[in-house]
Each structure stands twice: as C-alpha cells, then as structure tokens.
Amino acid sequence: CVMDGSDGRKATECFVDGSDGRKATECFVDGSDGRKATECFVDGSDGRKATECFVDGSNEWNATEGYMALIRRNIEYEHYMTTGRIQDRELVEELYQLICDIVCVKRESVRVGGEDYPYELVKSRFLKIQQPHIEYVMAAMRNTTSKIHDIRSYLITALYRAPDTMNHYYQQEVDHDFYGREDAG
C-alpha cells in the first residue's frame, strides 16, 4: 500500500491493525522511489507515525513538517549548519527555504526555465534533491560571472535541472582540465 492513495487504500491502512499484518516499514512514502514510511519520522525518536507526516490533505501542518524534515535530511542541512562556511550556510538556508516553499505550497504549476510545469512533477523532483545536487548548484552560483536578474527563478531552474545536468557538468570539467591544457598529451 502506498502513502499517496494511488493504490486505493488510505495511509492508515498500511499500519498493523490486525487485518493484514503489514508493518509501517513495508509502506512506501510516495510509491515511486522505494522509501519506507519510517523515513517520515522527523528525528527517529519522537514515535510519530508516517500518517502524521504524509497524509491526504486532512492535516497539512504535519505534512509540511514531514516534508521539511525529509528535505533537511536529503540535503544534509544539519551538516552545513554545523560545519559549513558562513557563506555556504547562508546559501544552503536559502536553497532549503526555496525547496520547502516549492514542495509545501500547493499550486497549479511552477515556472521552470520560462516554462510552466505541473506542480506535482516539480514537487516530486524537488523531493529527490540530495546533498550533491546542492553542492552542484552552489558551485554554479560561485562560478557565475553574469548578472542574475531573477535569483529565485534561476535557483528554481538550477535545482530542478541539477539531477539531469550535474554529471555532464562535472564530466565536462574533467575533460576540460585533462584535455584542454596545452601540456596535456
């Protein structure tokens, strides 16, 4: 049974209730990426059920809190806040707030690179952003020399496209460093 109701069952039906004997850990948070319901716990020790974090809209505050905790964990937010440089901490905080805004505020669509994309698609991609994607966007920001007129739009586009472009970017950097030098070869 999946947490988003796409299999026709409610999230509460995933938990052991004597009828099907399944544990909460057997239930997927969103049914698409194999994450278990236990990943919904904010810190693993408060004993809250996944249904208190990801529900079908009947308890939006807990859904928001659950998504924010998941995002913090995915991007390794606490690591940046405790060990990062002040400039990195500030940028990570901005990226975290932006990701949370996109994920937690339901809307018809989200503008990415000048095009409107369905909210659910953008939300799904933003929930999959990990720490390496944050590093990639931070590097892109540090290396940008041109004036950015709409920083929010730029960051939304960079975050949305990071999973698709990150590996190519780093490969190009390696190719440039290795093959682009006059003394290479």
N, C-alpha and C positions, 0 to 999 in steps of 0.2 A: 504494500500500500504506500502511495506517495503522499507527501505532505501538502501538495498543492491541489489535491482533489481530482486530478486528471484521471484517476482510476475509478472514480465514482464513490470512494469512501472518504469519510471525514478524517482529519488528522487524529482525532481522539480514538478512532477505531484501530489505529496502529498499535496502541499500547495494550499490554497484557490486561485483559479484562475477564479472563476466564473463558472467552468464546473461541479464540483462535490460537491462544498460547504464544503469540509472537511477542518478542521484546521490542522496546522502543529502538534499540540499536539496529534492528532489522529494517527500519523505515528510512527512506531517503528524504532529505530535507526538501529538495525540489524535483526529484525524479530524473534529473538529467545528468548529473555528474558523479553519482555514486557516494555522495557524502551521507554519513549516517546522522540520524536525529540527535545523537549525543553531541555532535559538533555545535548544536544550537546553544548548549549551556554557556552562559556568559563567562564563567571562570572555572567551570568544572566542579565547583564545591557548593554552590548555592542550592542544589537539589531541584531547580526548576525543570519542568518538563519541556520538551520541544514544542508542545502545543501552546505553551505560554509565550513562546517567541515567534513562531511562524504559524499564524492562523489565517483563516479566510476573510479577514477584514473585520471580524467582530471585536477584536481587541488590538487596535492599531498601535497603541503605545508600546505594548510588549513586542509586537512585530518590529517596530522601529528599533527598539533596544536590542533585539536579537540580531537584526541586520547590522547594526553598528558594531556589535561585538564580533560578528563574523568578519566584517571588513577590517577591524583593528587587528584581528588575528592573521588574516590573509596578507596584509601589507607589513606585518611585524611592527606595528605602530609603537608599542612599548619599547622595543629595541631602539628605535630612532629617538624617542623622547628621553631615554636614559643615557645613550652613548653617542648620539649623533652630534655633529657640529650645529651651532645655533642656526646657521642659515639652512641646513638640511632639516632641522626640526621644524622651522617655520614653514618651509615648502611642503614637508610631509603633512603638517597640520592642515594646510590649505588643500592639499590633494585629498586628504581624508574627509574633510568637510564637504568638498565638492562631490566625492563619490557617494557619501551619505545623502546629500541633497538629491542626487540623481536617483539613487535606489529607493529612498524612503518617501519621496514626494511623488505620488502618482499623478500622471498627466497623460494626455493623448499621445504626444510624440516628444522626441528630444532632437534638437538640431545638432548634427554632427557633420563638420566639414561643409556647411552650407546646405545640407540635405536633411529633411525630416525623416527620422527613423522611428518605428514603433517603440513606445516606452518599454514594453516587456522585453524586447530584443536588447535594448541598451542596458536595462536593469540586469539582465542575465549576464551580459558581457562584463559589466562593472563588478558583479559579484564574483567573477573569476579572476579579477586583477590580483596579482601576487606581488611580493616584495621585488622580484627582478623587474617587473613592469614599472614599478615606482622608481627604481634606480634608473631605468632607461629614460623615463620622462624627465627626471631630474637632470640627467646628463644632457638631454636635448635642450632643456632650459638653459643650462650653463653654456652650451655651445652656440646658442642662437645669438647672432650679432645684429639681426634686423629688428626693427621696431615692431612689437606685437600690439596691435590696436585694441583687440578684444581678448584679454588674457583668459577670461572664463571660457570662451568658445575655443580658444587654442588648446587649453588644458583638457576640455571635454573631448575634443578630437584626438589629441595625443593619447589620452587614456584609452579611448575606445579602440584606437588602431594599434596600440602598443603590442598586444599579443600577436598581431599579424606582421608587424614590421620590425620588431626587436631583433630577431635572429638575423634578418637580412642586413640590418644596420651594423651589427657587430661583425658580421662576415665581411662587409664592405670595408670596415675599419681595419680588419686584419689584412685583407687583400691590399689595401692602400699602403699600410705600414710595411708589408713584406715585399710587394711587387712594385709599389710606387716610388721607392727610393732609387736614386741613381746608382748607389753602390750595391743594390740587390742583383744578384745574378752573377 
